[in-house]
């Protein structure tokens, strides 16, 4: 029997047709994944270490501290994030930081700068951890710890949630149980927000993207230059902008400080923002702005 929890239909051929603010044609969500200092490492007391680096999934002795890996991640917090913030500030566009709470604890000046520039802080977990490996109680506690941590480093709690490599079977229910969340982005199955019912309550999903994502630089040799990544962003934009003449469309772009923040790649982001801004009706928005607009345009039925 098929799994009753899966929805393989979605909006289908009858996509939504709501207008974005000010009649915008296409919403663009730039996402900055901020994980540096929260990754698995012996330095953090973890039993194992991150394997994925600029050198791909590099095999390293299991009992030896991988200082090269640690320094590649440190680049993102020391250099890359500041380069990204400069690009966003220059173009006056907001982004959503998928931030790990412990990562911001390690670099509070980054948290302050991101908030000061008006970017949204969405929780990427307490640690950059695979929550599907946690017990239900562990995950519940980590959600609580993450909220408290962001309140200290950012002066406000997050209203969005995104897990590393996908949620666990309890995640969405635990977020609704905790309360205070507008949305989660733990899905890759659509291009516009949609509602699900969780524990009898309506909950919004703002889906994310694995393809228009700079992680591809590290996963394979498919991306070699900034122009390669720009081409992916441009081609995705062109298709969505054309389709948006008939249905509501949103474009997500996934970025990582240690990856796009390198000088050889940052021009892809700069070039894409310039390109998209050259078209009328493009709305660069945070995911919280998108979520609030979607919820406002889809009020819950009166009971």
Secondary structure, DSSP 8 states (H G I E B T S, - for coil): ---TT--S-TTTTS------GGG-SEEEEEEEEE-TTSS--GGGT-SS---EETTEE----TTS--HHHHHHHHHIIIIIHHHHHHHHHHHT---EEEE-HHHHHHTHHHHHHHHHTT-EEEE--SSS--GGGS-HHHHHHHHHHHHHHHHHHHSS--SEE--TTS--TTHHHHHHHH---SEE----S-SS-EEEEETTEEEEE----SSSBTTHHHH-SS--SHHHHHHHHHHHHHHHHHHTTTS-EEEEEEEEHHHHTSTTTHHHHHHHHHHHHTSTTEEE--HHHHHHHHHHHS-----
